[in-house]
Amino acid sequence: MTTATTLPPDVVKAQQRTGWGAQAHQWYSQLEVIERQWGVLTEGLLDLARVAAGDRVLDLACGAGDPALAAAARVGPTGTVIATDIAPDMLAFAAQRATAAGLVNVDTHEMDAEAIDLPDASVDVALCRLGLMFLPDLDAALAGVRRVLVPGGRFATVIPWRGDGHPVPRIAGVILDSLDLPAPPPPAPGRPGIFSLADASAVCAALESAGMVEVRIVPCTVTHDFRSPEEWIDFVLALNVPLRQHLAGVPDERIRQARRAAVQAAASSVHPDGHVRFGGHYYYAIATRPADNDGGTG
């Protein structure tokens, strides 16, 4: 299942490398809020992958270091974690965080998840939190995962699903309306994007095609909790890459005006304690490399 795109894959890759690199500072500035929203997904990922002391772990598309750092704490001094990402600016923050946490078992490595440049059968576990949906060629990535896993090695990923009714597009629309800007066109079918793998059956088929076994899907709903409308809107403005790209060149004063409009619109979602809460829907996909050389090549 090679994902078709409207742009050549090398163009998509260049855009992603530039875009995520430009996001690095915003991502780092939101780490506490990110952990509050997605930390539970990390714990579920590590549990389902059965990450344990002494494991050698590969984290694909780790961004500023998640779930690599959590995995490093679990595997302990006898284990290792290779934290990889396409954007070196993101990896710089991951390395900084690992050093600050005293985690000497984390190695950061700039790498495209579709071109894993590690030896065959060199890791016990491969992880990817909220990254697979941005890959133009899912088949290439999963073939690489299978190749580098030891026989019996585990892969686990978590992916967003059920985008319909999600409040972020509504609040992004408020921001754009306040600036008299049109909404960006919807993603072309098959183009990488936040909900491009919302159909879990496609991921199952790709894992099986890669020669993985014991494939299963575990749905997950988490409660996203922001301490105020302002915190939520700042989170959206910082981390929503398509929105940020659409706002490029808009003067800061107009952005501040749009932020105020969005905060007012978010007031309808505020709970009595002042927090904004809503459900986020995800699924885990878990698979294993066959214990011997059955179930595929590589």
Contacts in CASP RR format, 6 or more apart in sequence:
PFRMAT RR
TARGET T0000
AUTHOR 0000-0000-0000
METHOD contacts of the structure
MODEL  1
MTTATTLPPDVVKAQQRTGWGAQAHQWYSQLEVIERQWGVLTEGLLDLAR
VAAGDRVLDLACGAGDPALAAAARVGPTGTVIATDIAPDMLAFAAQRATA
AGLVNVDTHEMDAEAIDLPDASVDVALCRLGLMFLPDLDAALAGVRRVLV
PGGRFATVIPWRGDGHPVPRIAGVILDSLDLPAPPPPAPGRPGIFSLADA
SAVCAALESAGMVEVRIVPCTVTHDFRSPEEWIDFVLALNVPLRQHLAGV
PDERIRQARRAAVQAAASSVHPDGHVRFGGHYYYAIATRPADNDGGTG
1 138 0 8 1.000
1 139 0 8 1.000
1 202 0 8 1.000
1 205 0 8 1.000
1 206 0 8 1.000
1 209 0 8 1.000
2 137 0 8 1.000
2 138 0 8 1.000
2 139 0 8 1.000
2 140 0 8 1.000
3 135 0 8 1.000
3 136 0 8 1.000
3 137 0 8 1.000
3 138 0 8 1.000
3 190 0 8 1.000
3 191 0 8 1.000
3 192 0 8 1.000
3 196 0 8 1.000
4 189 0 8 1.000
4 190 0 8 1.000
5 12 0 8 1.000
5 136 0 8 1.000
5 188 0 8 1.000
5 190 0 8 1.000
5 191 0 8 1.000
5 192 0 8 1.000
6 188 0 8 1.000
6 191 0 8 1.000
7 15 0 8 1.000
7 191 0 8 1.000
9 136 0 8 1.000
9 137 0 8 1.000
12 136 0 8 1.000
12 191 0 8 1.000
12 192 0 8 1.000
13 86 0 8 1.000
13 112 0 8 1.000
13 136 0 8 1.000
16 86 0 8 1.000
16 87 0 8 1.000
16 134 0 8 1.000
16 192 0 8 1.000
17 86 0 8 1.000
17 87 0 8 1.000
19 87 0 8 1.000
19 241 0 8 1.000
19 245 0 8 1.000
20 63 0 8 1.000
20 85 0 8 1.000
20 86 0 8 1.000
20 87 0 8 1.000
20 89 0 8 1.000
20 90 0 8 1.000
20 241 0 8 1.000
21 87 0 8 1.000
21 88 0 8 1.000
21 89 0 8 1.000
21 90 0 8 1.000
22 89 0 8 1.000
23 87 0 8 1.000
23 90 0 8 1.000
23 239 0 8 1.000
23 241 0 8 1.000
23 244 0 8 1.000
24 64 0 8 1.000
24 87 0 8 1.000
24 89 0 8 1.000
24 90 0 8 1.000
24 92 0 8 1.000
24 93 0 8 1.000
25 89 0 8 1.000
26 238 0 8 1.000
26 239 0 8 1.000
26 244 0 8 1.000
27 34 0 8 1.000
27 63 0 8 1.000
27 64 0 8 1.000
27 90 0 8 1.000
27 93 0 8 1.000
27 238 0 8 1.000
27 239 0 8 1.000
28 64 0 8 1.000
28 93 0 8 1.000
29 238 0 8 1.000
30 234 0 8 1.000
30 235 0 8 1.000
30 238 0 8 1.000
30 239 0 8 1.000
31 64 0 8 1.000
31 97 0 8 1.000
33 226 0 8 1.000
33 231 0 8 1.000
33 235 0 8 1.000
34 66 0 8 1.000
34 239 0 8 1.000
35 66 0 8 1.000
36 225 0 8 1.000
37 222 0 8 1.000
37 224 0 8 1.000
37 225 0 8 1.000
37 235 0 8 1.000
38 66 0 8 1.000
38 129 0 8 1.000
38 130 0 8 1.000
38 222 0 8 1.000
39 66 0 8 1.000
39 70 0 8 1.000
40 222 0 8 1.000
41 129 0 8 1.000
41 130 0 8 1.000
41 158 0 8 1.000
41 220 0 8 1.000
41 222 0 8 1.000
41 282 0 8 1.000
42 66 0 8 1.000
42 67 0 8 1.000
42 70 0 8 1.000
42 129 0 8 1.000
43 70 0 8 1.000
44 158 0 8 1.000
44 220 0 8 1.000
44 284 0 8 1.000
45 67 0 8 1.000
45 127 0 8 1.000
45 129 0 8 1.000
45 156 0 8 1.000
45 157 0 8 1.000
45 158 0 8 1.000
45 284 0 8 1.000
46 67 0 8 1.000
46 70 0 8 1.000
46 71 0 8 1.000
46 74 0 8 1.000
46 127 0 8 1.000
48 156 0 8 1.000
48 218 0 8 1.000
48 284 0 8 1.000
48 286 0 8 1.000
49 125 0 8 1.000
49 127 0 8 1.000
49 154 0 8 1.000
49 155 0 8 1.000
49 156 0 8 1.000
49 286 0 8 1.000
50 125 0 8 1.000
50 154 0 8 1.000
51 57 0 8 1.000
51 71 0 8 1.000
51 74 0 8 1.000
51 75 0 8 1.000
51 125 0 8 1.000
51 127 0 8 1.000
52 74 0 8 1.000
52 75 0 8 1.000
53 74 0 8 1.000
53 75 0 8 1.000
53 76 0 8 1.000
53 78 0 8 1.000
53 79 0 8 1.000
54 75 0 8 1.000
54 76 0 8 1.000
54 78 0 8 1.000
54 79 0 8 1.000
54 80 0 8 1.000
54 124 0 8 1.000
55 71 0 8 1.000
55 74 0 8 1.000
55 75 0 8 1.000
55 79 0 8 1.000
55 124 0 8 1.000
55 125 0 8 1.000
56 75 0 8 1.000
56 79 0 8 1.000
56 80 0 8 1.000
56 82 0 8 1.000
56 122 0 8 1.000
56 123 0 8 1.000
56 124 0 8 1.000
56 125 0 8 1.000
57 68 0 8 1.000
57 71 0 8 1.000
57 72 0 8 1.000
57 75 0 8 1.000
57 79 0 8 1.000
57 80 0 8 1.000
57 81 0 8 1.000
57 82 0 8 1.000
57 123 0 8 1.000
57 124 0 8 1.000
57 125 0 8 1.000
57 126 0 8 1.000
57 127 0 8 1.000
58 81 0 8 1.000
58 82 0 8 1.000
58 84 0 8 1.000
58 116 0 8 1.000
58 118 0 8 1.000
58 123 0 8 1.000
58 125 0 8 1.000
58 126 0 8 1.000
58 127 0 8 1.000
58 145 0 8 1.000
58 148 0 8 1.000
59 65 0 8 1.000
59 67 0 8 1.000
59 68 0 8 1.000
59 71 0 8 1.000
59 81 0 8 1.000
59 82 0 8 1.000
59 83 0 8 1.000
59 84 0 8 1.000
59 126 0 8 1.000
59 127 0 8 1.000
59 128 0 8 1.000
59 129 0 8 1.000
60 84 0 8 1.000
60 113 0 8 1.000
60 116 0 8 1.000
60 126 0 8 1.000
60 127 0 8 1.000
60 128 0 8 1.000
60 131 0 8 1.000
60 141 0 8 1.000
60 145 0 8 1.000
61 84 0 8 1.000
61 85 0 8 1.000
61 86 0 8 1.000
61 113 0 8 1.000
61 128 0 8 1.000
61 129 0 8 1.000
61 130 0 8 1.000
61 131 0 8 1.000
61 132 0 8 1.000
61 134 0 8 1.000
62 68 0 8 1.000
62 83 0 8 1.000
62 84 0 8 1.000
62 85 0 8 1.000
62 90 0 8 1.000
62 91 0 8 1.000
62 94 0 8 1.000
63 85 0 8 1.000
63 87 0 8 1.000
63 90 0 8 1.000
63 91 0 8 1.000
63 93 0 8 1.000
63 94 0 8 1.000
64 90 0 8 1.000
64 93 0 8 1.000
64 94 0 8 1.000
64 97 0 8 1.000
65 83 0 8 1.000
65 90 0 8 1.000
65 93 0 8 1.000
65 94 0 8 1.000
65 97 0 8 1.000
65 98 0 8 1.000
66 129 0 8 1.000
67 127 0 8 1.000
67 129 0 8 1.000
68 81 0 8 1.000
68 83 0 8 1.000
68 94 0 8 1.000
68 98 0 8 1.000
68 106 0 8 1.000
68 127 0 8 1.000
69 81 0 8 1.000
69 83 0 8 1.000
69 94 0 8 1.000
69 97 0 8 1.000
69 98 0 8 1.000
69 101 0 8 1.000
69 103 0 8 1.000
69 106 0 8 1.000
71 81 0 8 1.000
71 125 0 8 1.000
71 127 0 8 1.000
72 81 0 8 1.000
72 98 0 8 1.000
72 103 0 8 1.000
72 105 0 8 1.000
72 106 0 8 1.000
73 101 0 8 1.000
73 103 0 8 1.000
75 81 0 8 1.000
75 105 0 8 1.000
76 105 0 8 1.000
77 104 0 8 1.000
77 105 0 8 1.000
79 105 0 8 1.000
80 105 0 8 1.000
80 106 0 8 1.000
80 107 0 8 1.000
81 103 0 8 1.000
81 105 0 8 1.000
81 106 0 8 1.000
81 107 0 8 1.000
82 107 0 8 1.000
82 109 0 8 1.000
82 118 0 8 1.000
82 123 0 8 1.000
83 91 0 8 1.000
83 94 0 8 1.000
83 95 0 8 1.000
83 98 0 8 1.000
83 106 0 8 1.000
83 107 0 8 1.000
83 108 0 8 1.000
83 109 0 8 1.000
84 91 0 8 1.000
84 108 0 8 1.000
84 109 0 8 1.000
84 110 0 8 1.000
84 111 0 8 1.000
84 113 0 8 1.000
84 116 0 8 1.000
85 91 0 8 1.000
85 94 0 8 1.000
85 110 0 8 1.000
85 111 0 8 1.000
86 110 0 8 1.000
86 111 0 8 1.000
86 112 0 8 1.000
86 113 0 8 1.000
88 110 0 8 1.000
91 108 0 8 1.000
91 109 0 8 1.000
91 110 0 8 1.000
94 106 0 8 1.000
94 108 0 8 1.000
95 106 0 8 1.000
95 108 0 8 1.000
98 106 0 8 1.000
98 108 0 8 1.000
111 117 0 8 1.000
113 128 0 8 1.000
113 131 0 8 1.000
113 132 0 8 1.000
113 135 0 8 1.000
113 141 0 8 1.000
114 135 0 8 1.000
114 136 0 8 1.000
114 137 0 8 1.000
114 140 0 8 1.000
114 141 0 8 1.000
115 140 0 8 1.000
116 141 0 8 1.000
116 144 0 8 1.000
116 145 0 8 1.000
116 147 0 8 1.000
116 148 0 8 1.000
118 148 0 8 1.000
119 148 0 8 1.000
120 147 0 8 1.000
120 148 0 8 1.000
120 298 0 8 1.000
121 147 0 8 1.000
121 148 0 8 1.000
121 149 0 8 1.000
121 150 0 8 1.000
121 151 0 8 1.000
122 148 0 8 1.000
122 150 0 8 1.000
123 148 0 8 1.000
123 149 0 8 1.000
123 150 0 8 1.000
123 153 0 8 1.000
124 149 0 8 1.000
124 150 0 8 1.000
124 153 0 8 1.000
124 154 0 8 1.000
125 149 0 8 1.000
125 153 0 8 1.000
125 154 0 8 1.000
125 155 0 8 1.000
125 156 0 8 1.000
126 145 0 8 1.000
126 148 0 8 1.000
126 149 0 8 1.000
126 154 0 8 1.000
126 155 0 8 1.000
126 156 0 8 1.000
127 155 0 8 1.000
127 156 0 8 1.000
127 157 0 8 1.000
128 156 0 8 1.000
128 157 0 8 1.000
128 158 0 8 1.000
129 157 0 8 1.000
129 158 0 8 1.000
130 158 0 8 1.000
130 159 0 8 1.000
130 160 0 8 1.000
131 157 0 8 1.000
131 159 0 8 1.000
132 138 0 8 1.000
132 141 0 8 1.000
132 157 0 8 1.000
132 159 0 8 1.000
132 197 0 8 1.000
132 203 0 8 1.000
133 159 0 8 1.000
133 160 0 8 1.000
133 192 0 8 1.000
133 193 0 8 1.000
133 194 0 8 1.000
133 195 0 8 1.000
133 196 0 8 1.000
133 197 0 8 1.000
134 192 0 8 1.000
134 193 0 8 1.000
134 196 0 8 1.000
135 141 0 8 1.000
135 192 0 8 1.000
136 192 0 8 1.000
138 197 0 8 1.000
138 203 0 8 1.000
138 206 0 8 1.000
139 206 0 8 1.000
139 209 0 8 1.000
139 210 0 8 1.000
142 155 0 8 1.000
142 206 0 8 1.000
142 207 0 8 1.000
142 209 0 8 1.000
142 210 0 8 1.000
142 212 0 8 1.000
143 210 0 8 1.000
144 210 0 8 1.000
145 155 0 8 1.000
145 210 0 8 1.000
145 212 0 8 1.000
146 155 0 8 1.000
146 210 0 8 1.000
146 211 0 8 1.000
146 212 0 8 1.000
146 289 0 8 1.000
146 296 0 8 1.000
146 298 0 8 1.000
147 298 0 8 1.000
149 155 0 8 1.000
149 289 0 8 1.000
150 289 0 8 1.000
151 289 0 8 1.000
151 290 0 8 1.000
151 291 0 8 1.000
151 292 0 8 1.000
151 293 0 8 1.000
152 288 0 8 1.000
152 289 0 8 1.000
152 290 0 8 1.000
152 291 0 8 1.000
153 288 0 8 1.000
153 289 0 8 1.000
154 286 0 8 1.000
154 287 0 8 1.000
154 288 0 8 1.000
154 289 0 8 1.000
155 207 0 8 1.000
155 212 0 8 1.000
155 286 0 8 1.000
155 287 0 8 1.000
155 288 0 8 1.000
155 289 0 8 1.000
156 284 0 8 1.000
156 285 0 8 1.000
156 286 0 8 1.000
156 287 0 8 1.000
157 203 0 8 1.000
157 284 0 8 1.000
157 285 0 8 1.000
158 220 0 8 1.000
158 282 0 8 1.000
158 283 0 8 1.000
158 284 0 8 1.000
158 285 0 8 1.000
159 197 0 8 1.000
159 198 0 8 1.000
159 200 0 8 1.000
159 203 0 8 1.000
159 282 0 8 1.000
159 283 0 8 1.000
159 284 0 8 1.000
159 285 0 8 1.000
160 194 0 8 1.000
160 195 0 8 1.000
160 198 0 8 1.000
160 280 0 8 1.000
160 281 0 8 1.000
160 282 0 8 1.000
161 195 0 8 1.000
161 197 0 8 1.000
161 198 0 8 1.000
161 199 0 8 1.000
161 200 0 8 1.000
161 219 0 8 1.000
161 281 0 8 1.000
161 282 0 8 1.000
161 283 0 8 1.000
162 198 0 8 1.000
162 280 0 8 1.000
162 281 0 8 1.000
163 195 0 8 1.000
163 198 0 8 1.000
163 281 0 8 1.000
166 280 0 8 1.000
167 269 0 8 1.000
167 278 0 8 1.000
168 236 0 8 1.000
168 240 0 8 1.000
170 265 0 8 1.000
171 232 0 8 1.000
171 233 0 8 1.000
171 236 0 8 1.000
171 262 0 8 1.000
171 265 0 8 1.000
171 266 0 8 1.000
172 183 0 8 1.000
172 236 0 8 1.000
172 240 0 8 1.000
172 243 0 8 1.000
173 183 0 8 1.000
174 258 0 8 1.000
174 261 0 8 1.000
174 262 0 8 1.000
174 265 0 8 1.000
175 236 0 8 1.000
175 237 0 8 1.000
175 243 0 8 1.000
175 247 0 8 1.000
175 258 0 8 1.000
175 259 0 8 1.000
175 261 0 8 1.000
175 262 0 8 1.000
176 182 0 8 1.000
176 183 0 8 1.000
176 243 0 8 1.000
176 246 0 8 1.000
176 258 0 8 1.000
177 261 0 8 1.000
178 257 0 8 1.000
178 258 0 8 1.000
178 261 0 8 1.000
178 262 0 8 1.000
179 247 0 8 1.000
179 250 0 8 1.000
179 254 0 8 1.000
179 257 0 8 1.000
179 258 0 8 1.000
181 246 0 8 1.000
181 247 0 8 1.000
181 250 0 8 1.000
184 242 0 8 1.000
184 243 0 8 1.000
184 245 0 8 1.000
184 246 0 8 1.000
187 193 0 8 1.000
187 196 0 8 1.000
190 196 0 8 1.000
197 203 0 8 1.000
200 217 0 8 1.000
200 283 0 8 1.000
200 285 0 8 1.000
203 217 0 8 1.000
203 285 0 8 1.000
204 215 0 8 1.000
204 217 0 8 1.000
204 285 0 8 1.000
207 215 0 8 1.000
207 285 0 8 1.000
207 287 0 8 1.000
208 215 0 8 1.000
210 296 0 8 1.000
211 289 0 8 1.000
211 290 0 8 1.000
211 295 0 8 1.000
211 296 0 8 1.000
211 297 0 8 1.000
212 287 0 8 1.000
212 288 0 8 1.000
212 289 0 8 1.000
212 290 0 8 1.000
213 287 0 8 1.000
213 288 0 8 1.000
213 289 0 8 1.000
213 290 0 8 1.000
213 294 0 8 1.000
213 295 0 8 1.000
214 286 0 8 1.000
214 287 0 8 1.000
214 288 0 8 1.000
215 285 0 8 1.000
215 286 0 8 1.000
215 287 0 8 1.000
216 285 0 8 1.000
216 286 0 8 1.000
216 287 0 8 1.000
217 283 0 8 1.000
217 284 0 8 1.000
217 285 0 8 1.000
217 286 0 8 1.000
218 283 0 8 1.000
218 284 0 8 1.000
218 286 0 8 1.000
219 281 0 8 1.000
219 282 0 8 1.000
219 283 0 8 1.000
220 281 0 8 1.000
220 282 0 8 1.000
220 283 0 8 1.000
220 284 0 8 1.000
221 279 0 8 1.000
221 280 0 8 1.000
221 281 0 8 1.000
221 282 0 8 1.000
222 279 0 8 1.000
222 280 0 8 1.000
222 282 0 8 1.000
223 277 0 8 1.000
223 278 0 8 1.000
223 279 0 8 1.000
223 280 0 8 1.000
224 277 0 8 1.000
224 278 0 8 1.000
224 279 0 8 1.000
224 280 0 8 1.000
225 275 0 8 1.000
225 276 0 8 1.000
225 277 0 8 1.000
226 232 0 8 1.000
226 235 0 8 1.000
226 275 0 8 1.000
226 276 0 8 1.000
226 277 0 8 1.000
227 274 0 8 1.000
227 275 0 8 1.000
228 270 0 8 1.000
228 274 0 8 1.000
228 275 0 8 1.000
228 276 0 8 1.000
229 262 0 8 1.000
229 263 0 8 1.000
229 266 0 8 1.000
229 267 0 8 1.000
229 269 0 8 1.000
229 270 0 8 1.000
229 276 0 8 1.000
230 263 0 8 1.000
231 276 0 8 1.000
232 266 0 8 1.000
232 276 0 8 1.000
233 259 0 8 1.000
233 262 0 8 1.000
233 263 0 8 1.000
233 266 0 8 1.000
234 259 0 8 1.000
236 243 0 8 1.000
236 262 0 8 1.000
237 243 0 8 1.000
237 244 0 8 1.000
237 255 0 8 1.000
237 259 0 8 1.000
238 244 0 8 1.000
247 255 0 8 1.000
250 258 0 8 1.000
266 276 0 8 1.000
269 276 0 8 1.000
269 277 0 8 1.000
269 278 0 8 1.000
270 276 0 8 1.000
271 277 0 8 1.000
290 296 0 8 1.000
END
